[in-house]
């Protein structure tokens, strides 16, 4: 039987990324509360950007 969580970065960013959070009122509240708490990363997409930067650094 297939399990519930099947990891996929594209899907993860589309659902939990900055643009997705900014679209809805609830998402905006999430961003606001994370900013107020002083979180280093607000959303998944920021984490993904850092990963991409590291990958491109290694290529050059």
PyMOL Python script that loads the backbone (N, CA, C, O; Angstrom):
from pymol import cmd

cmd.read_pdbstr("""\
ATOM      1  N   UNK A   1       0.835  -1.185   0.000  1.00  0.00           N
ATOM      2  CA  UNK A   1       0.000   0.000   0.000  1.00  0.00           C
ATOM      3  C   UNK A   1       0.883   1.253   0.000  1.00  0.00           C
ATOM      4  O   UNK A   1       1.889   1.322   0.706  1.00  0.00           O
ATOM      5  N   UNK A   2       0.490   2.223  -0.794  1.00  0.00           N
ATOM      6  CA  UNK A   2       1.241   3.467  -0.900  1.00  0.00           C
ATOM      7  C   UNK A   2       0.983   4.343   0.326  1.00  0.00           C
ATOM      8  O   UNK A   2      -0.148   4.454   0.798  1.00  0.00           O
ATOM      9  N   UNK A   3       2.044   4.959   0.829  1.00  0.00           N
ATOM     10  CA  UNK A   3       1.927   5.823   2.005  1.00  0.00           C
ATOM     11  C   UNK A   3       1.423   7.217   1.615  1.00  0.00           C
ATOM     12  O   UNK A   3       1.426   7.588   0.441  1.00  0.00           O
ATOM     13  N   UNK A   4       0.999   7.966   2.607  1.00  0.00           N
ATOM     14  CA  UNK A   4       0.390   9.271   2.384  1.00  0.00           C
ATOM     15  C   UNK A   4       1.376  10.300   1.840  1.00  0.00           C
ATOM     16  O   UNK A   4       1.071  11.000   0.874  1.00  0.00           O
ATOM     17  N   UNK A   5       2.547  10.395   2.447  1.00  0.00           N
ATOM     18  CA  UNK A   5       3.501  11.443   2.079  1.00  0.00           C
ATOM     19  C   UNK A   5       4.456  10.945   1.009  1.00  0.00           C
ATOM     20  O   UNK A   5       5.284  10.067   1.251  1.00  0.00           O
ATOM     21  N   UNK A   6       4.325  11.521  -0.178  1.00  0.00           N
ATOM     22  CA  UNK A   6       5.240  11.220  -1.284  1.00  0.00           C
ATOM     23  C   UNK A   6       5.984  12.525  -1.610  1.00  0.00           C
ATOM     24  O   UNK A   6       5.447  13.378  -2.317  1.00  0.00           O
ATOM     25  N   UNK A   7       7.213  12.686  -1.102  1.00  0.00           N
ATOM     26  CA  UNK A   7       7.909  13.955  -1.227  1.00  0.00           C
ATOM     27  C   UNK A   7       8.107  14.404  -2.681  1.00  0.00           C
ATOM     28  O   UNK A   7       8.449  13.606  -3.554  1.00  0.00           O
ATOM     29  N   UNK A   8       7.883  15.692  -2.913  1.00  0.00           N
ATOM     30  CA  UNK A   8       8.056  16.274  -4.237  1.00  0.00           C
ATOM     31  C   UNK A   8       8.266  17.773  -4.042  1.00  0.00           C
ATOM     32  O   UNK A   8       7.372  18.474  -3.568  1.00  0.00           O
ATOM     33  N   UNK A   9       9.453  18.263  -4.412  1.00  0.00           N
ATOM     34  CA  UNK A   9       9.801  19.664  -4.140  1.00  0.00           C
ATOM     35  C   UNK A   9       8.909  20.661  -4.852  1.00  0.00           C
ATOM     36  O   UNK A   9       8.535  21.680  -4.271  1.00  0.00           O
ATOM     37  N   UNK A  10       8.560  20.382  -6.111  1.00  0.00           N
ATOM     38  CA  UNK A  10       7.711  21.313  -6.856  1.00  0.00           C
ATOM     39  C   UNK A  10       6.353  21.462  -6.183  1.00  0.00           C
ATOM     40  O   UNK A  10       5.865  22.576  -5.995  1.00  0.00           O
ATOM     41  N   UNK A  11       5.753  20.349  -5.826  1.00  0.00           N
ATOM     42  CA  UNK A  11       4.443  20.366  -5.169  1.00  0.00           C
ATOM     43  C   UNK A  11       4.533  21.085  -3.831  1.00  0.00           C
ATOM     44  O   UNK A  11       3.639  21.846  -3.458  1.00  0.00           O
ATOM     45  N   UNK A  12       5.627  20.834  -3.114  1.00  0.00           N
ATOM     46  CA  UNK A  12       5.832  21.433  -1.796  1.00  0.00           C
ATOM     47  C   UNK A  12       5.890  22.958  -1.894  1.00  0.00           C
ATOM     48  O   UNK A  12       5.295  23.663  -1.079  1.00  0.00           O
ATOM     49  N   UNK A  13       6.608  23.458  -2.891  1.00  0.00           N
ATOM     50  CA  UNK A  13       6.732  24.905  -3.060  1.00  0.00           C
ATOM     51  C   UNK A  13       5.409  25.513  -3.497  1.00  0.00           C
ATOM     52  O   UNK A  13       5.033  26.588  -3.029  1.00  0.00           O
ATOM     53  N   UNK A  14       4.693  24.823  -4.406  1.00  0.00           N
ATOM     54  CA  UNK A  14       3.415  25.350  -4.883  1.00  0.00           C
ATOM     55  C   UNK A  14       2.409  25.480  -3.751  1.00  0.00           C
ATOM     56  O   UNK A  14       1.633  26.435  -3.716  1.00  0.00           O
ATOM     57  N   UNK A  15       2.415  24.528  -2.824  1.00  0.00           N
ATOM     58  CA  UNK A  15       1.447  24.532  -1.723  1.00  0.00           C
ATOM     59  C   UNK A  15       1.889  25.394  -0.549  1.00  0.00           C
ATOM     60  O   UNK A  15       1.074  26.075   0.073  1.00  0.00           O
ATOM     61  N   UNK A  16       3.198  25.360  -0.248  1.00  0.00           N
ATOM     62  CA  UNK A  16       3.683  25.982   0.982  1.00  0.00           C
ATOM     63  C   UNK A  16       4.665  27.131   0.761  1.00  0.00           C
ATOM     64  O   UNK A  16       5.244  27.646   1.718  1.00  0.00           O
ATOM     65  N   UNK A  17       4.853  27.534  -0.492  1.00  0.00           N
ATOM     66  CA  UNK A  17       5.803  28.592  -0.816  1.00  0.00           C
ATOM     67  C   UNK A  17       5.272  29.977  -0.479  1.00  0.00           C
ATOM     68  O   UNK A  17       4.140  30.133  -0.023  1.00  0.00           O
ATOM     69  N   UNK A  18       6.106  30.967  -0.710  1.00  0.00           N
ATOM     70  CA  UNK A  18       5.768  32.351  -0.358  1.00  0.00           C
ATOM     71  C   UNK A  18       4.555  32.853  -1.131  1.00  0.00           C
ATOM     72  O   UNK A  18       3.657  33.458  -0.545  1.00  0.00           O
ATOM     73  N   UNK A  19       4.517  32.610  -2.433  1.00  0.00           N
ATOM     74  CA  UNK A  19       3.405  33.098  -3.260  1.00  0.00           C
ATOM     75  C   UNK A  19       2.091  32.443  -2.841  1.00  0.00           C
ATOM     76  O   UNK A  19       1.051  33.100  -2.806  1.00  0.00           O
ATOM     77  N   UNK A  20       2.139  31.159  -2.526  1.00  0.00           N
ATOM     78  CA  UNK A  20       0.945  30.437  -2.095  1.00  0.00           C
ATOM     79  C   UNK A  20       0.437  30.989  -0.767  1.00  0.00           C
ATOM     80  O   UNK A  20      -0.768  31.150  -0.570  1.00  0.00           O
ATOM     81  N   UNK A  21       1.367  31.277   0.139  1.00  0.00           N
ATOM     82  CA  UNK A  21       0.989  31.833   1.446  1.00  0.00           C
ATOM     83  C   UNK A  21       0.388  33.230   1.289  1.00  0.00           C
ATOM     84  O   UNK A  21      -0.547  33.600   1.999  1.00  0.00           O
ATOM     85  N   UNK A  22       0.938  33.996   0.349  1.00  0.00           N
ATOM     86  CA  UNK A  22       0.515  35.375   0.164  1.00  0.00           C
ATOM     87  C   UNK A  22      -0.851  35.496  -0.502  1.00  0.00           C
ATOM     88  O   UNK A  22      -1.478  36.554  -0.445  1.00  0.00           O
ATOM     89  N   UNK A  23      -1.312  34.432  -1.126  1.00  0.00           N
ATOM     90  CA  UNK A  23      -2.593  34.479  -1.847  1.00  0.00           C
ATOM     91  C   UNK A  23      -3.795  34.535  -0.917  1.00  0.00           C
ATOM     92  O   UNK A  23      -4.764  35.245  -1.186  1.00  0.00           O
ATOM     93  N   UNK A  24      -3.730  33.785   0.180  1.00  0.00           N
ATOM     94  CA  UNK A  24      -4.902  33.692   1.055  1.00  0.00           C
ATOM     95  C   UNK A  24      -4.713  34.530   2.320  1.00  0.00           C
ATOM     96  O   UNK A  24      -3.593  34.877   2.695  1.00  0.00           O
ATOM     97  N   UNK A  25      -5.817  34.838   2.952  1.00  0.00           N
ATOM     98  CA  UNK A  25      -5.795  35.620   4.199  1.00  0.00           C
ATOM     99  C   UNK A  25      -5.090  34.821   5.294  1.00  0.00           C
ATOM    100  O   UNK A  25      -4.276  35.362   6.043  1.00  0.00           O
ATOM    101  N   UNK A  26      -5.408  33.546   5.378  1.00  0.00           N
ATOM    102  CA  UNK A  26      -4.787  32.682   6.385  1.00  0.00           C
ATOM    103  C   UNK A  26      -3.286  32.580   6.196  1.00  0.00           C
ATOM    104  O   UNK A  26      -2.519  32.583   7.159  1.00  0.00           O
ATOM    105  N   UNK A  27      -2.879  32.489   4.934  1.00  0.00           N
ATOM    106  CA  UNK A  27      -1.449  32.412   4.616  1.00  0.00           C
ATOM    107  C   UNK A  27      -0.724  33.678   5.013  1.00  0.00           C
ATOM    108  O   UNK A  27       0.396  33.631   5.521  1.00  0.00           O
ATOM    109  N   UNK A  28      -1.372  34.820   4.777  1.00  0.00           N
ATOM    110  CA  UNK A  28      -0.776  36.103   5.173  1.00  0.00           C
ATOM    111  C   UNK A  28      -0.610  36.167   6.686  1.00  0.00           C
ATOM    112  O   UNK A  28       0.376  36.704   7.191  1.00  0.00           O
ATOM    113  N   UNK A  29      -1.585  35.614   7.402  1.00  0.00           N
ATOM    114  CA  UNK A  29      -1.483  35.567   8.868  1.00  0.00           C
ATOM    115  C   UNK A  29      -0.320  34.694   9.308  1.00  0.00           C
ATOM    116  O   UNK A  29       0.366  35.011  10.279  1.00  0.00           O
ATOM    117  N   UNK A  30      -0.096  33.593   8.592  1.00  0.00           N
ATOM    118  CA  UNK A  30       1.030  32.707   8.895  1.00  0.00           C
ATOM    119  C   UNK A  30       2.342  33.471   8.732  1.00  0.00           C
ATOM    120  O   UNK A  30       3.216  33.422   9.598  1.00  0.00           O
ATOM    121  N   UNK A  31       2.467  34.187   7.591  1.00  0.00           N
ATOM    122  CA  UNK A  31       3.680  34.973   7.347  1.00  0.00           C
ATOM    123  C   UNK A  31       3.884  36.032   8.428  1.00  0.00           C
ATOM    124  O   UNK A  31       4.993  36.241   8.919  1.00  0.00           O
ATOM    125  N   UNK A  32       2.785  36.694   8.783  1.00  0.00           N
ATOM    126  CA  UNK A  32       2.854  37.751   9.799  1.00  0.00           C
ATOM    127  C   UNK A  32       3.332  37.190  11.135  1.00  0.00           C
ATOM    128  O   UNK A  32       4.191  37.780  11.791  1.00  0.00           O
ATOM    129  N   UNK A  33       2.772  36.046  11.533  1.00  0.00           N
ATOM    130  CA  UNK A  33       3.144  35.457  12.825  1.00  0.00           C
ATOM    131  C   UNK A  33       4.582  34.946  12.810  1.00  0.00           C
ATOM    132  O   UNK A  33       5.280  35.023  13.821  1.00  0.00           O
ATOM    133  N   UNK A  34       5.025  34.423  11.665  1.00  0.00           N
ATOM    134  CA  UNK A  34       6.406  33.941  11.576  1.00  0.00           C
ATOM    135  C   UNK A  34       7.396  35.109  11.622  1.00  0.00           C
ATOM    136  O   UNK A  34       8.476  34.993  12.201  1.00  0.00           O
ATOM    137  N   UNK A  35       7.015  36.242  11.002  1.00  0.00           N
ATOM    138  CA  UNK A  35       7.862  37.440  11.072  1.00  0.00           C
ATOM    139  C   UNK A  35       7.939  37.951  12.512  1.00  0.00           C
ATOM    140  O   UNK A  35       9.010  38.311  13.000  1.00  0.00           O
ATOM    141  N   UNK A  36       6.787  37.976  13.178  1.00  0.00           N
ATOM    142  CA  UNK A  36       6.719  38.477  14.551  1.00  0.00           C
ATOM    143  C   UNK A  36       7.558  37.612  15.492  1.00  0.00           C
ATOM    144  O   UNK A  36       8.178  38.114  16.430  1.00  0.00           O
ATOM    145  N   UNK A  37       7.567  36.316  15.228  1.00  0.00           N
ATOM    146  CA  UNK A  37       8.324  35.398  16.068  1.00  0.00           C
ATOM    147  C   UNK A  37       9.819  35.472  15.771  1.00  0.00           C
ATOM    148  O   UNK A  37      10.647  35.072  16.590  1.00  0.00           O
ATOM    149  N   UNK A  38      10.156  35.996  14.575  1.00  0.00           N
ATOM    150  CA  UNK A  38      11.562  36.150  14.204  1.00  0.00           C
ATOM    151  C   UNK A  38      12.145  34.899  13.573  1.00  0.00           C
ATOM    152  O   UNK A  38      13.321  34.587  13.763  1.00  0.00           O
ATOM    153  N   UNK A  39      11.333  34.197  12.832  1.00  0.00           N
ATOM    154  CA  UNK A  39      11.812  32.983  12.169  1.00  0.00           C
ATOM    155  C   UNK A  39      12.850  33.316  11.107  1.00  0.00           C
ATOM    156  O   UNK A  39      12.741  34.328  10.414  1.00  0.00           O
ATOM    157  N   UNK A  40      13.863  32.454  10.984  1.00  0.00           N
ATOM    158  CA  UNK A  40      14.902  32.677   9.983  1.00  0.00           C
ATOM    159  C   UNK A  40      14.328  32.489   8.581  1.00  0.00           C
ATOM    160  O   UNK A  40      14.563  33.308   7.692  1.00  0.00           O
ATOM    161  N   UNK A  41      13.573  31.404   8.389  1.00  0.00           N
ATOM    162  CA  UNK A  41      12.938  31.186   7.083  1.00  0.00           C
ATOM    163  C   UNK A  41      11.427  31.282   7.230  1.00  0.00           C
ATOM    164  O   UNK A  41      10.828  30.606   8.067  1.00  0.00           O
ATOM    165  N   UNK A  42      10.822  32.126   6.412  1.00  0.00           N
ATOM    166  CA  UNK A  42       9.375  32.316   6.479  1.00  0.00           C
ATOM    167  C   UNK A  42       8.631  31.163   5.811  1.00  0.00           C
ATOM    168  O   UNK A  42       7.622  30.677   6.322  1.00  0.00           O
ATOM    169  N   UNK A  43       9.148  30.736   4.662  1.00  0.00           N
ATOM    170  CA  UNK A  43       8.456  29.694   3.898  1.00  0.00           C
ATOM    171  C   UNK A  43       9.443  28.675   3.355  1.00  0.00           C
ATOM    172  O   UNK A  43      10.659  28.816   3.481  1.00  0.00           O
ATOM    173  N   UNK A  44       8.877  27.654   2.752  1.00  0.00           N
ATOM    174  CA  UNK A  44       9.653  26.575   2.161  1.00  0.00           C
ATOM    175  C   UNK A  44      10.480  27.074   0.980  1.00  0.00           C
ATOM    176  O   UNK A  44      11.601  26.616   0.761  1.00  0.00           O
ATOM    177  N   UNK A  45       9.924  28.012   0.226  1.00  0.00           N
ATOM    178  CA  UNK A  45      10.595  28.471  -0.992  1.00  0.00           C
ATOM    179  C   UNK A  45      11.943  29.127  -0.698  1.00  0.00           C
ATOM    180  O   UNK A  45      12.860  29.040  -1.515  1.00  0.00           O
ATOM    181  N   UNK A  46      12.076  29.776   0.447  1.00  0.00           N
ATOM    182  CA  UNK A  46      13.350  30.388   0.823  1.00  0.00           C
ATOM    183  C   UNK A  46      14.401  29.311   1.069  1.00  0.00           C
ATOM    184  O   UNK A  46      15.562  29.460   0.689  1.00  0.00           O
ATOM    185  N   UNK A  47      13.982  28.243   1.700  1.00  0.00           N
ATOM    186  CA  UNK A  47      14.874  27.114   1.954  1.00  0.00           C
ATOM    187  C   UNK A  47      15.332  26.514   0.618  1.00  0.00           C
ATOM    188  O   UNK A  47      16.496  26.149   0.458  1.00  0.00           O
ATOM    189  N   UNK A  48      14.415  26.420  -0.322  1.00  0.00           N
ATOM    190  CA  UNK A  48      14.708  25.857  -1.629  1.00  0.00           C
ATOM    191  C   UNK A  48      15.679  26.744  -2.398  1.00  0.00           C
ATOM    192  O   UNK A  48      16.556  26.241  -3.100  1.00  0.00           O
ATOM    193  N   UNK A  49      15.528  28.081  -2.268  1.00  0.00           N
ATOM    194  CA  UNK A  49      16.444  29.026  -2.929  1.00  0.00           C
ATOM    195  C   UNK A  49      17.869  28.797  -2.452  1.00  0.00           C
ATOM    196  O   UNK A  49      18.801  28.778  -3.256  1.00  0.00           O
ATOM    197  N   UNK A  50      18.041  28.621  -1.138  1.00  0.00           N
ATOM    198  CA  UNK A  50      19.369  28.392  -0.577  1.00  0.00           C
ATOM    199  C   UNK A  50      19.976  27.107  -1.122  1.00  0.00           C
ATOM    200  O   UNK A  50      21.169  27.058  -1.423  1.00  0.00           O
ATOM    201  N   UNK A  51      19.164  26.076  -1.249  1.00  0.00           N
ATOM    202  CA  UNK A  51      19.637  24.814  -1.808  1.00  0.00           C
ATOM    203  C   UNK A  51      20.112  25.014  -3.243  1.00  0.00           C
ATOM    204  O   UNK A  51      21.163  24.503  -3.629  1.00  0.00           O
ATOM    205  N   UNK A  52      19.348  25.747  -4.020  1.00  0.00           N
ATOM    206  CA  UNK A  52      19.703  26.013  -5.419  1.00  0.00           C
ATOM    207  C   UNK A  52      21.008  26.783  -5.507  1.00  0.00           C
ATOM    208  O   UNK A  52      21.838  26.500  -6.371  1.00  0.00           O
ATOM    209  N   UNK A  53      21.201  27.764  -4.613  1.00  0.00           N
ATOM    210  CA  UNK A  53      22.437  28.552  -4.601  1.00  0.00           C
ATOM    211  C   UNK A  53      23.637  27.657  -4.340  1.00  0.00           C
ATOM    212  O   UNK A  53      24.666  27.778  -5.006  1.00  0.00           O
ATOM    213  N   UNK A  54      23.503  26.754  -3.366  1.00  0.00           N
ATOM    214  CA  UNK A  54      24.595  25.848  -3.026  1.00  0.00           C
ATOM    215  C   UNK A  54      24.942  24.958  -4.212  1.00  0.00           C
ATOM    216  O   UNK A  54      26.117  24.709  -4.482  1.00  0.00           O
ATOM    217  N   UNK A  55      23.924  24.481  -4.919  1.00  0.00           N
ATOM    218  CA  UNK A  55      24.155  23.602  -6.069  1.00  0.00           C
ATOM    219  C   UNK A  55      24.893  24.339  -7.171  1.00  0.00           C
ATOM    220  O   UNK A  55      25.810  23.782  -7.775  1.00  0.00           O
ATOM    221  N   UNK A  56      24.513  25.578  -7.446  1.00  0.00           N
ATOM    222  CA  UNK A  56      25.160  26.339  -8.513  1.00  0.00           C
ATOM    223  C   UNK A  56      26.595  26.715  -8.132  1.00  0.00           C
ATOM    224  O   UNK A  56      27.462  26.811  -9.001  1.00  0.00           O
ATOM    225  N   UNK A  57      26.848  26.928  -6.837  1.00  0.00           N
ATOM    226  CA  UNK A  57      28.197  27.235  -6.383  1.00  0.00           C
ATOM    227  C   UNK A  57      29.133  26.070  -6.703  1.00  0.00           C
ATOM    228  O   UNK A  57      30.249  26.276  -7.178  1.00  0.00           O
ATOM    229  N   UNK A  58      28.675  24.854  -6.443  1.00  0.00           N
ATOM    230  CA  UNK A  58      29.491  23.668  -6.661  1.00  0.00           C
ATOM    231  C   UNK A  58      29.772  23.444  -8.137  1.00  0.00           C
ATOM    232  O   UNK A  58      30.831  22.926  -8.491  1.00  0.00           O
ATOM    233  N   UNK A  59      28.844  23.824  -9.002  1.00  0.00           N
ATOM    234  CA  UNK A  59      29.004  23.618 -10.442  1.00  0.00           C
ATOM    235  C   UNK A  59      30.098  24.527 -10.998  1.00  0.00           C
ATOM    236  O   UNK A  59      30.921  24.093 -11.803  1.00  0.00           O
ATOM    237  N   UNK A  60      30.106  25.778 -10.569  1.00  0.00           N
ATOM    238  CA  UNK A  60      31.098  26.740 -11.068  1.00  0.00           C
ATOM    239  C   UNK A  60      32.433  26.400 -10.528  1.00  0.00           C
ATOM    240  O   UNK A  60      33.411  27.085 -10.825  1.00  0.00           O
TER     241      UNK A  60
END
""", "prot")
cmd.dss("prot")
cmd.show_as("cartoon", "prot")
cmd.util.cbc("prot")
cmd.orient("prot")
